[in-house]
Amino acid sequence: MEKIINIAVVAHVDAGKSTLVDALLEQNGVFETHEVVQDRVMDSNDIEKERGITIYSKNCAIRYKDYKINIVDTPGHADFSSEVERIMKTVDTVVLLVDSAEGPMPQTRFVLNKALEQNLKPILFINKIDKKDARPEEVVDMTFNLFMELNATDEQLDFPIIYGIAKCGTCTTDLNVEGKDISPLLETIVNLVEPFKGNENDSLQLQISNLGYDDYIGRLGMGRVNKGKIKNGESVTLVKNDGKVESFRIAKLYVNEGIKKVEKDIAYFGDIVTIAGCSDISIGDTICEKGVEDPLPPITIERPTLSMNFLVNSSPFAGKSGKFLTTRHIKERLEKELETNVGLQVEELEGTDGFKVSGRGELHLSILLENMRREGYELSVSKPEVLFEEIDGKKCEPFEKVIINVPSDYSGTIINDLQERKGTLEVITNTDDNYVHLEFSAPTRGLIGYRSNFITNTKGEGVMVRSFDTYKPYVGAITRRKNGVMCSMENGKALGYSLWNLEDRGTLIIEPATEVYIGMIIGIHNRDNDLNVNPCKNKNLTNTRASGSDEAINLTKPKKFTLEEALEFIEDDEYVEITPTDIRLRKKILDPNARFRTNR
């Protein structure tokens, strides 16, 4: 029987998880010598490649000495924490990456806590020790303190430490010895972690921890074989999370070899497998031998904290660039997303052509919207709203841990901003390089729309990291957006002359020759009220010409919103109109007269 060890690589976003997995794969013969391998090979999704973040957890496998090591690359952003929660039950240890300069971040706390809850003994990997501001020994102490805060056991506190540079594929157990390759990490894994133990004659037990979808064979379930063995083509019993029992036949059985899935006739205890054959398999369901019911405890996924309304696009430009426009199209796409995205919830809205979609945060939902946009969908989206909970009879709302590093000149402004948004300052530390380290506990409601203000107020020099923390009692009304918007009161093409005259009133978000419609937002007003303007007005031409009478039009570059920025910016009476080619901002009520009557 094979010696199998399953590990997960976990960390805060941008700590180097996918780069470390690249090094493990490359140095263990997964790629041919002539093969051209891209960076972060496991980030296969287009958006993952563009943004340099991992969104979906993925499996691969390497062989080291006489061991098969299954590796799970996990997302680092808090919005995809449901991906991390599930895989902890399928691994024997975690490699916890911590940046040698930044130290433990909010998501580090989350992933470490999940690992400790499963009684795993983590391996600490201090990455990027080649940084100018690296402080590896201090970061080890900070991480040890984090272990203590999370009530780690004595055995877990005795964690091994590896120092490395993942992008160079080197690591060492001693800072005074330069690393040559990644083998010190692999040696630590095989010496620390016992291969999964079991007996092939035991009754089959396999819990589904992740889902996939294939256009040809349908829904896929992934998980570790906890006991016994599983065969391709055999009939099995499925015990659902709710206790229902059904039977199905394994249509396909795959295991991981390198970065590929390889079809197998049989897989044994300890291995992570992918199976097909059941259309309604779900996270936490347990597969047993036919006629046997031996379920594992259900896997609970943390509830969503934020919701948006996905609505049929009702603007005058609807259908100009999109292929999928109707409620039916949107419903089918959301149902397909629910097949694999278990952190998502979808409810049909009464009386309107749309759906309330709830997720773990703005990024979680905006990635879905970006994928839909690229696939040819058109829709309008409302302002994100937090989901309240009732705990012990009190109305509670989600709070986030906010860590900020900012030049000391701006620290007073940032503290004032977040206190206005009901944030509580918990830690303030002055660093050697004239920066201030701030830690806040702030309601998610107050942080919606704050990122653009933060960038403006710190002149782009500040760094802010957020992560869901817990639910706390409702804190009351919070300061809203301080600026109104400029709305078009005409249909047509925006002209440079009109936009030039409007620059004094605020910041433009469109360029000359942009097609506009009544109710479309074309700029941010300097004052707190909304302003109806005509961006299509041209200069009156006369036969008279005189020196200096014709001024040159020199427009300031307009502010362009990304999808996340647009979702953060809008207010309750506004929508983001999302199409394959454009992201527009608009008022819910397009007609300015009707809007005025409603707001009276």
C-alpha positions as CSV (number, residue, x, y, z in Angstrom):
1,M,0.0,0.0,0.0
2,E,1.1,3.6,-0.7
3,K,2.2,5.9,2.1
4,I,-0.1,8.8,1.7
5,I,0.1,12.2,3.4
6,N,-2.3,15.0,2.7
7,I,-1.3,18.6,3.3
8,A,-2.9,22.0,2.8
9,V,-0.9,25.2,2.1
10,V,-2.7,28.1,3.9
11,A,-1.9,31.7,4.5
12,H,-3.2,35.3,4.2
13,V,-3.7,36.6,0.6
14,D,-0.4,37.3,-1.3
15,A,1.8,35.4,1.1
16,G,3.1,33.1,-1.6
17,K,1.0,29.9,-1.3
18,S,0.6,29.2,-5.0
19,T,4.3,30.1,-5.6
20,L,5.3,27.5,-3.0
21,V,3.1,24.9,-4.6
22,D,4.9,25.7,-8.0
23,A,8.2,24.9,-6.3
24,L,7.0,21.7,-4.8
25,L,5.7,20.5,-8.2
26,E,8.7,21.6,-10.2
27,Q,11.3,20.0,-8.0
28,N,9.5,16.7,-7.8
29,G,9.4,15.8,-11.5
30,V,5.8,16.8,-12.3
31,F,6.9,18.7,-15.4
32,E,8.9,17.5,-18.3
33,T,12.3,19.2,-18.8
34,H,11.1,20.8,-22.1
35,E,7.8,21.9,-20.7
36,V,7.1,25.6,-20.4
37,V,5.5,26.2,-17.0
38,Q,3.7,29.4,-16.2
39,D,3.9,31.0,-12.7
40,R,1.2,30.0,-10.2
41,V,0.3,27.0,-12.3
42,M,-2.5,26.0,-10.0
43,D,-4.3,29.4,-10.5
44,S,-6.1,28.1,-13.6
45,N,-9.1,30.5,-13.6
46,D,-8.7,33.7,-15.8
47,I,-9.5,36.0,-13.0
48,E,-7.1,34.2,-10.7
49,K,-4.3,34.7,-13.3
50,E,-5.1,38.4,-13.8
51,R,-5.4,39.3,-10.1
52,G,-2.8,37.0,-8.8
53,I,-5.1,35.6,-6.1
54,T,-6.4,32.1,-5.5
55,I,-10.2,31.9,-5.5
56,Y,-10.9,28.2,-5.6
57,S,-9.1,25.5,-3.6
58,K,-7.4,23.0,-5.9
59,N,-5.7,19.6,-5.5
60,C,-2.4,18.3,-6.9
61,A,0.0,15.5,-5.9
62,I,3.7,14.9,-5.8
63,R,5.9,11.8,-5.0
64,Y,8.8,12.2,-2.6
65,K,10.9,9.1,-1.8
66,D,8.2,6.4,-1.2
67,Y,5.5,8.9,-0.2
68,K,2.6,10.2,-2.2
69,I,1.9,13.8,-0.9
70,N,-1.5,15.3,-1.9
71,I,-1.4,19.1,-1.8
72,V,-4.4,21.4,-1.5
73,D,-3.7,25.0,-2.5
74,T,-6.3,27.2,-0.7
75,P,-7.6,30.8,-1.2
76,G,-6.1,33.5,1.0
77,H,-8.9,36.0,0.9
78,A,-11.4,36.0,3.7
79,D,-14.4,36.1,1.3
80,F,-13.4,32.5,0.1
81,S,-13.1,31.2,3.6
82,S,-15.8,28.5,3.0
83,E,-13.2,26.9,0.6
84,V,-10.7,26.7,3.5
85,E,-13.2,25.4,6.1
86,R,-14.0,22.2,4.2
87,I,-10.6,21.0,3.3
88,M,-9.3,20.9,6.9
89,K,-11.1,17.6,7.4
90,T,-9.2,16.0,4.4
91,V,-5.6,16.8,5.4
92,D,-3.1,15.5,7.9
93,T,-1.2,18.8,8.4
94,V,-1.1,22.4,7.1
95,V,1.9,24.4,6.0
96,L,1.2,27.9,7.4
97,L,2.9,30.6,5.3
98,V,3.6,33.9,7.0
99,D,5.3,36.9,5.3
100,S,8.7,37.6,6.9
101,A,8.0,41.4,7.0
102,E,4.2,41.6,7.5
103,G,3.8,38.9,10.1
104,P,0.5,37.2,10.8
105,M,-2.5,39.0,9.2
106,P,-6.3,38.7,9.8
107,Q,-6.7,35.7,7.5
108,T,-3.7,34.0,9.1
109,R,-5.7,33.9,12.3
110,F,-8.7,32.4,10.6
111,V,-7.0,29.6,8.7
112,L,-4.8,28.8,11.7
113,N,-7.8,28.6,14.0
114,K,-9.5,26.2,11.6
115,A,-6.4,24.0,11.6
116,L,-6.1,23.9,15.4
117,E,-9.8,23.1,15.7
118,Q,-9.1,19.9,13.7
119,N,-6.2,19.0,16.0
120,L,-3.7,19.4,13.2
121,K,-0.1,20.2,14.0
122,P,1.0,23.0,11.6
123,I,4.4,23.6,10.0
124,L,5.3,27.3,10.0
125,F,6.9,28.5,6.8
126,I,8.4,32.1,7.1
127,N,8.4,33.2,3.4
128,K,10.1,36.0,1.6
129,I,13.2,36.2,3.9
130,D,15.0,38.0,1.1
131,K,12.9,41.2,1.7
132,K,14.8,44.3,2.8
133,D,12.5,44.7,5.8
134,A,12.4,41.0,6.7
135,R,12.3,40.3,10.4
136,P,11.9,36.5,10.5
137,E,12.7,35.9,14.2
138,E,10.3,38.6,15.3
139,V,7.6,37.2,13.0
140,V,8.1,33.7,14.6
141,D,7.5,35.2,18.0
142,M,4.4,37.0,16.7
143,T,3.1,33.7,15.2
144,F,3.8,31.9,18.5
145,N,1.7,34.5,20.3
146,L,-1.1,33.9,17.8
147,F,-0.9,30.2,18.6
148,M,-1.2,31.0,22.3
149,E,-4.2,33.3,21.7
150,L,-6.0,30.6,19.8
151,N,-5.5,28.1,22.7
152,A,-3.1,25.8,20.8
153,T,-2.1,22.6,22.7
154,D,1.5,22.1,24.0
155,E,2.1,19.7,21.1
156,Q,0.8,22.3,18.5
157,L,2.9,25.0,20.1
158,D,6.0,22.8,19.4
159,F,5.7,23.6,15.7
160,P,8.7,23.2,13.3
161,I,9.9,26.3,11.5
162,I,11.1,26.6,7.9
163,Y,12.6,29.8,6.4
164,G,12.4,30.2,2.7
165,I,12.0,32.1,-0.5
166,A,9.1,30.4,-2.4
167,K,9.7,32.2,-5.7
168,C,13.3,30.9,-5.8
169,G,12.2,27.4,-4.6
170,T,14.6,27.4,-1.6
171,C,14.2,26.9,2.1
172,T,16.2,26.1,5.2
173,T,15.6,25.1,8.8
174,D,18.5,27.4,10.0
175,L,18.7,31.1,9.0
176,N,22.5,30.9,9.1
177,V,22.4,28.2,6.3
178,E,21.4,29.3,2.8
179,G,18.7,27.1,1.3
180,K,19.4,25.2,-1.9
181,D,16.0,23.6,-2.7
182,I,12.6,22.8,-1.2
183,S,13.7,19.4,0.3
184,P,14.0,20.7,4.0
185,L,10.2,21.3,3.9
186,L,9.5,17.9,2.4
187,E,11.8,16.2,5.0
188,T,10.0,18.0,7.8
189,I,6.6,16.8,6.4
190,V,7.6,13.1,6.1
191,N,9.3,13.2,9.5
192,L,6.5,15.0,11.4
193,V,3.4,13.6,9.8
194,E,2.5,9.9,9.9
195,P,1.0,8.5,6.7
196,F,-2.7,7.9,6.9
197,K,-3.5,4.6,8.6
198,G,-6.2,2.2,7.8
199,N,-7.2,-1.2,6.4
200,E,-8.4,-1.8,2.8
201,N,-10.8,-4.4,4.2
202,D,-12.7,-1.9,6.3
203,S,-16.1,-0.7,5.2
204,L,-15.9,2.3,2.8
205,Q,-16.3,5.8,4.3
206,L,-15.7,8.9,2.2
207,Q,-17.0,12.4,3.0
208,I,-17.5,15.0,0.3
209,S,-15.5,18.2,1.1
210,N,-15.5,19.9,-2.3
211,L,-17.6,20.0,-5.5
212,G,-16.8,20.4,-9.2
213,Y,-18.7,20.3,-12.5
214,D,-17.9,18.7,-15.8
215,D,-20.0,19.5,-18.9
216,Y,-19.8,15.9,-20.0
217,I,-20.2,13.8,-16.8
218,G,-22.0,16.4,-14.6
219,R,-21.5,17.0,-10.9
220,L,-18.3,15.9,-9.2
221,G,-17.7,15.2,-5.6
222,M,-14.2,15.3,-4.0
223,G,-13.0,14.1,-0.7
224,R,-10.6,11.8,1.2
225,V,-11.3,8.1,1.5
226,N,-11.5,7.8,5.3
227,K,-11.8,4.1,5.5
228,G,-11.5,1.1,3.2
229,K,-11.4,1.4,-0.6
230,I,-13.5,2.7,-3.4
231,K,-13.9,1.1,-6.9
232,N,-14.9,2.6,-10.2
233,G,-18.3,1.2,-11.3
234,E,-19.4,-0.1,-7.8
235,S,-22.8,0.8,-6.3
236,V,-22.6,2.7,-3.0
237,T,-24.9,4.2,-0.4
238,L,-25.0,8.0,0.0
239,V,-26.0,9.4,3.5
240,K,-27.0,13.0,3.0
241,N,-26.4,15.8,5.5
242,D,-30.1,15.8,6.4
243,G,-30.1,12.1,7.1
244,K,-31.7,10.9,3.8
245,V,-30.2,7.8,2.3
246,E,-29.9,6.9,-1.4
247,S,-27.9,4.7,-3.7
248,F,-25.9,5.4,-6.9
249,R,-23.2,3.9,-9.0
250,I,-19.7,5.4,-9.2
251,A,-19.5,6.4,-12.9
252,K,-15.9,7.8,-12.8
253,L,-13.1,7.6,-10.2
254,Y,-10.1,10.0,-10.4
255,V,-7.1,10.6,-8.2
256,N,-4.5,13.4,-8.5
257,E,-1.1,12.8,-10.1
258,G,0.8,16.0,-10.5
259,I,-1.6,18.7,-11.6
260,K,-3.8,16.2,-13.5
261,K,-6.7,14.0,-12.6
262,V,-6.0,10.4,-13.6
263,E,-8.9,7.8,-13.9
264,K,-8.4,4.8,-11.7
265,D,-10.2,1.5,-11.1
266,I,-9.6,1.6,-7.3
267,A,-8.4,4.0,-4.7
268,Y,-7.5,3.3,-1.0
269,F,-7.8,4.9,2.4
270,G,-6.0,8.2,2.8
271,D,-6.1,9.2,-0.9
272,I,-8.1,12.3,-2.1
273,V,-10.4,11.2,-4.9
274,T,-12.9,12.8,-7.3
275,I,-16.1,10.8,-8.1
276,A,-18.9,11.2,-10.6
277,G,-22.3,9.5,-10.8
278,C,-24.6,11.4,-8.4
279,S,-26.3,14.6,-9.6
280,D,-27.3,15.9,-6.2
281,I,-24.2,15.1,-4.1
282,S,-23.4,17.9,-1.7
283,I,-20.8,19.1,0.8
284,G,-20.7,16.9,3.9
285,D,-22.5,13.9,2.4
286,T,-20.9,10.6,3.3
287,I,-20.4,7.7,0.8
288,C,-20.5,4.2,2.3
289,E,-20.6,0.6,1.1
290,K,-23.9,-0.4,-0.4
291,G,-26.3,-1.2,2.4
292,V,-24.1,0.4,5.1
293,E,-24.9,3.7,6.8
294,D,-21.8,5.0,8.6
295,P,-21.9,8.9,8.2
296,L,-19.3,11.3,9.4
297,P,-20.5,14.5,11.3
298,P,-21.9,17.1,8.8
299,I,-19.5,19.8,7.6
300,T,-21.0,23.2,8.6
301,I,-20.3,26.2,6.4
302,E,-20.3,29.7,7.9
303,R,-23.3,31.7,6.9
304,P,-23.1,34.6,4.3
305,T,-22.6,38.1,5.7
306,L,-23.5,40.2,2.7
307,S,-26.3,40.3,0.0
308,M,-27.0,42.0,-3.2
309,N,-30.0,42.0,-5.6
310,F,-29.3,40.7,-9.1
311,L,-31.9,42.2,-11.4
312,V,-32.8,42.1,-15.0
313,N,-31.1,45.0,-16.8
314,S,-33.9,47.6,-17.4
315,S,-31.8,50.5,-18.8
316,P,-32.3,51.9,-22.3
317,F,-29.1,50.2,-23.4
318,A,-30.2,46.7,-22.4
319,G,-29.4,44.0,-24.9
320,K,-26.8,46.1,-26.8
321,S,-23.8,43.9,-25.9
322,G,-25.1,41.0,-23.8
323,K,-26.5,37.6,-24.9
324,F,-28.2,36.5,-21.7
325,L,-30.7,39.1,-20.5
326,T,-33.8,37.5,-19.0
327,T,-34.8,36.3,-15.5
328,R,-34.6,32.7,-16.8
329,H,-31.0,33.2,-18.0
330,I,-29.9,34.7,-14.7
331,K,-31.7,32.0,-12.7
332,E,-30.1,29.1,-14.7
333,R,-26.6,30.7,-14.2
334,L,-27.1,31.1,-10.5
335,E,-28.4,27.5,-10.1
336,K,-25.2,26.4,-12.0
337,E,-23.1,28.4,-9.6
338,L,-24.8,26.8,-6.6
339,E,-23.6,23.4,-7.9
340,T,-20.1,24.2,-6.7
341,N,-20.1,27.5,-4.7
342,V,-21.5,26.4,-1.4
343,G,-20.8,29.7,0.3
344,L,-23.5,31.3,-1.8
345,Q,-27.3,31.5,-1.1
346,V,-29.9,32.5,-3.7
347,E,-33.6,33.6,-3.1
348,E,-36.1,34.7,-5.6
349,L,-37.4,38.3,-5.1
350,E,-41.1,38.7,-4.9
351,G,-42.7,41.2,-7.3
352,T,-39.5,41.9,-9.3
353,D,-37.4,40.2,-12.0
354,G,-34.5,39.3,-9.8
355,F,-32.8,37.4,-7.0
356,K,-31.3,38.1,-3.6
357,V,-27.8,36.7,-3.7
358,S,-25.9,36.3,-0.4
359,G,-22.2,35.6,0.0
360,R,-19.2,36.0,2.3
361,G,-18.3,39.5,1.1
362,E,-18.0,42.0,-1.7
363,L,-15.1,40.1,-3.4
364,H,-17.0,36.8,-3.2
365,L,-20.0,38.3,-5.0
366,S,-18.1,40.5,-7.4
367,I,-16.0,37.5,-8.7
368,L,-19.3,35.8,-9.6
369,L,-20.5,39.0,-11.3
370,E,-17.3,39.3,-13.2
371,N,-17.5,35.7,-14.4
372,M,-21.1,36.3,-15.5
373,R,-20.2,39.5,-17.4
374,R,-17.4,37.6,-19.3
375,E,-19.9,34.9,-20.2
376,G,-22.2,37.4,-21.9
377,Y,-24.7,38.2,-19.1
378,E,-26.3,41.6,-18.6
379,L,-27.8,42.6,-15.3
380,S,-28.3,45.4,-12.8
381,V,-27.0,45.0,-9.2
382,S,-28.1,46.9,-6.1
383,K,-25.9,48.2,-3.2
384,P,-24.5,45.5,-1.0
385,E,-26.4,45.1,2.3
386,V,-25.1,43.3,5.4
387,L,-27.2,40.4,6.8
388,F,-28.2,40.8,10.5
389,E,-28.5,38.0,13.0
390,E,-30.4,37.7,16.2
391,I,-28.2,36.4,19.0
392,D,-29.5,36.1,22.5
393,G,-32.4,38.3,21.6
394,K,-30.2,41.1,20.4
395,K,-29.9,42.4,16.8
396,C,-26.3,41.8,15.7
397,E,-24.3,42.6,12.6
398,P,-21.0,41.3,11.1
399,F,-17.8,43.0,12.3
400,E,-14.4,42.8,10.6
401,K,-10.8,43.0,11.8
402,V,-9.1,45.8,9.9
403,I,-5.3,46.1,9.9
404,I,-3.9,49.3,8.4
405,N,-0.3,50.4,7.8
406,V,-0.2,54.1,6.9
407,P,2.3,57.0,6.9
408,S,2.1,58.8,10.3
409,D,1.0,62.1,8.6
410,Y,-2.3,60.4,7.6
411,S,-3.0,58.4,10.7
412,G,-5.2,61.0,12.4
413,T,-7.4,61.2,9.3
414,I,-7.8,57.4,9.1
415,I,-8.6,57.1,12.8
416,N,-11.2,59.8,12.5
417,D,-12.7,58.2,9.3
418,L,-13.1,54.8,10.9
419,Q,-14.5,56.1,14.1
420,E,-17.1,58.0,12.1
421,R,-17.9,54.6,10.6
422,K,-18.3,53.1,14.2
423,G,-14.9,51.4,14.1
424,T,-13.1,50.9,17.4
425,L,-9.3,51.4,17.5
426,E,-7.8,48.4,19.3
427,V,-4.0,48.6,18.6
428,I,-1.8,51.5,17.5
429,T,2.0,51.1,17.1
430,N,4.6,53.4,15.6
431,T,7.1,51.6,13.3
432,D,10.7,52.6,12.6
433,D,10.0,53.8,9.0
434,N,7.6,56.7,10.0
435,Y,4.6,54.4,9.5
436,V,1.8,53.7,12.0
437,H,0.3,50.3,12.4
438,L,-3.4,50.4,13.3
439,E,-5.9,47.6,14.2
440,F,-9.6,48.3,14.3
441,S,-12.8,46.3,14.9
442,A,-15.4,47.8,12.5
443,P,-18.9,46.9,11.3
444,T,-19.0,45.6,7.7
445,R,-21.7,48.2,7.0
446,G,-19.3,51.0,7.8
447,L,-16.5,49.6,5.6
448,I,-18.7,49.3,2.4
449,G,-17.5,52.0,0.1
450,Y,-14.5,53.0,2.3
451,R,-11.6,51.7,0.2
452,S,-11.7,54.5,-2.3
453,N,-11.8,57.1,0.5
454,F,-8.9,55.3,2.1
455,I,-6.8,55.4,-1.0
456,T,-7.6,59.1,-1.5
457,N,-6.8,60.1,2.1
458,T,-3.5,58.2,2.2
459,K,-2.4,59.3,-1.3
460,G,-2.2,55.7,-2.2
461,E,0.6,55.0,0.4
462,G,-1.6,53.1,2.9
463,V,-2.2,49.4,3.1
464,M,-5.5,48.1,4.4
465,V,-6.5,44.5,5.1
466,R,-9.9,43.3,6.2
467,S,-11.2,40.0,7.4
468,F,-14.6,38.9,8.9
469,D,-14.2,38.6,12.6
470,T,-17.5,38.0,14.4
471,Y,-21.1,39.2,15.0
472,K,-21.5,42.0,17.5
473,P,-24.5,44.1,18.7
474,Y,-26.0,46.5,16.1
475,V,-24.2,49.9,16.4
476,G,-26.9,52.2,14.9
477,A,-26.9,54.6,11.9
478,I,-23.5,55.0,10.1
479,T,-22.3,58.0,8.0
480,R,-23.1,57.5,4.3
481,R,-21.4,58.7,1.2
482,K,-20.6,62.4,1.5
483,N,-20.8,63.3,-2.2
484,G,-23.8,63.4,-4.5
485,V,-23.7,62.4,-8.1
486,M,-24.2,64.1,-11.5
487,C,-26.9,62.5,-13.5
488,S,-27.6,62.9,-17.2
489,M,-30.9,64.6,-18.1
490,E,-30.5,63.8,-21.8
491,N,-30.1,60.8,-24.1
492,G,-27.3,61.0,-26.6
493,K,-23.5,61.2,-26.9
494,A,-21.4,63.1,-24.3
495,L,-19.6,66.1,-25.9
496,G,-16.2,67.4,-24.8
497,Y,-17.5,71.0,-24.5
498,S,-20.3,70.0,-22.1
499,L,-18.0,67.8,-20.0
500,W,-15.4,70.6,-19.8
501,N,-18.0,73.0,-18.4
502,L,-19.1,70.4,-15.9
503,E,-15.6,69.7,-14.5
504,D,-16.0,72.6,-12.0
505,R,-19.0,70.8,-10.5
506,G,-17.2,67.5,-9.7
507,T,-15.2,64.5,-10.9
508,L,-16.3,63.0,-14.2
509,I,-16.5,59.2,-14.7
510,I,-17.1,59.2,-18.5
511,E,-15.2,60.4,-21.6
512,P,-16.3,62.5,-24.6
513,A,-18.3,60.4,-27.2
514,T,-19.7,58.1,-24.4
515,E,-23.3,57.1,-25.1
516,V,-25.5,58.3,-22.2
517,Y,-29.1,58.0,-21.2
518,I,-31.4,59.9,-18.8
519,G,-30.7,58.8,-15.2
520,M,-27.2,57.5,-16.0
521,I,-24.5,58.8,-13.5
522,I,-21.8,60.6,-15.3
523,G,-19.8,62.1,-12.4
524,I,-19.3,62.7,-8.7
525,H,-20.7,66.0,-7.5
526,N,-18.5,68.2,-5.2
527,R,-21.4,68.7,-2.8
528,D,-23.7,66.2,-1.0
529,N,-26.7,66.6,-3.2
530,D,-27.4,65.0,-6.6
531,L,-27.3,67.3,-9.7
532,N,-29.1,66.8,-13.0
533,V,-26.8,67.9,-15.9
534,N,-26.7,67.9,-19.7
535,P,-23.5,66.2,-21.0
536,C,-24.7,66.4,-24.6
537,K,-24.9,70.1,-25.0
538,N,-22.7,71.6,-27.8
539,K,-21.3,75.0,-28.2
540,N,-23.4,77.5,-30.1
541,L,-21.6,78.3,-33.4
542,T,-21.5,81.8,-34.8
543,N,-19.9,83.4,-37.9
544,T,-17.8,85.7,-35.7
545,R,-14.3,84.7,-34.8
546,A,-11.9,86.6,-32.6
547,S,-8.5,86.0,-31.0
548,G,-9.0,84.2,-27.6
549,S,-12.7,83.6,-28.0
550,D,-12.2,79.9,-28.6
551,E,-10.6,78.3,-25.6
552,A,-8.8,74.9,-26.0
553,I,-10.7,72.1,-24.3
554,N,-8.3,70.1,-22.1
555,L,-10.3,67.6,-20.0
556,T,-9.0,65.9,-16.9
557,K,-8.7,62.1,-17.2
558,P,-12.1,60.7,-15.8
559,K,-12.2,58.4,-12.8
560,K,-12.8,54.8,-13.9
561,F,-14.5,52.4,-11.6
562,T,-13.7,48.7,-11.4
563,L,-16.6,46.4,-10.6
564,E,-15.7,46.2,-6.9
565,E,-15.3,50.0,-6.7
566,A,-18.6,50.6,-8.4
567,L,-20.4,48.2,-6.0
568,E,-18.8,50.0,-3.0
569,F,-19.7,53.5,-4.4
570,I,-23.4,53.3,-5.1
571,E,-26.2,54.2,-2.7
572,D,-29.6,52.6,-2.0
573,D,-31.3,54.5,-4.8
574,E,-28.7,53.5,-7.4
575,Y,-27.7,50.4,-9.5
576,V,-24.6,49.2,-11.1
577,E,-25.4,48.2,-14.7
578,I,-23.1,45.3,-15.7
579,T,-22.7,44.2,-19.3
580,P,-19.9,42.3,-21.2
581,T,-18.4,45.6,-22.5
582,D,-19.3,48.3,-19.9
583,I,-19.9,48.9,-16.2
584,R,-22.3,51.9,-15.8
585,L,-23.7,53.6,-12.7
586,R,-27.4,54.7,-12.8
587,K,-30.3,55.8,-10.7
588,K,-33.0,53.2,-9.9
589,I,-35.6,55.8,-11.1
590,L,-34.3,57.2,-14.3
591,D,-36.8,60.0,-14.9
592,P,-35.5,63.1,-12.9
593,N,-39.1,64.4,-12.3
594,A,-40.3,61.0,-10.9
595,R,-37.1,60.8,-8.8
596,F,-37.8,64.3,-7.4
597,R,-41.4,63.4,-6.5
598,T,-40.3,60.2,-4.8
599,N,-37.6,61.9,-2.7
600,R,-39.8,64.8,-1.5
